[in-house]
């Protein structure tokens, strides 16, 4: 049986945030914005890449490169968001909670 590890991790973080004052940290608020911009951007580019591929449409080199570049930006935002989450959790743990 497969488990959605990403979803389970964020459920555990949500429980942790509910019992601690995680929202007061600026790094956590920035994490929320950054991560929630990066994931849909990446998903949209997966769709933009996948639909033409399934339909058999050949993309121009410029279109293919732009999709790859925007998907890369989405991945960078998602990765930066995860780093901000880890920094937030470390900062909260360092305060003695």
Secondary structure, 3 states (H helix, E strand, C coil): CCCCHHHHHHHHHHHHHHHCCHHHCHHHHHHHHHHHHHHHHHHHHHHHHHHHHHHCCCCCHHHHHHHHHHHHHHHHHHHHHHHHHHHHHHHHHHCCC
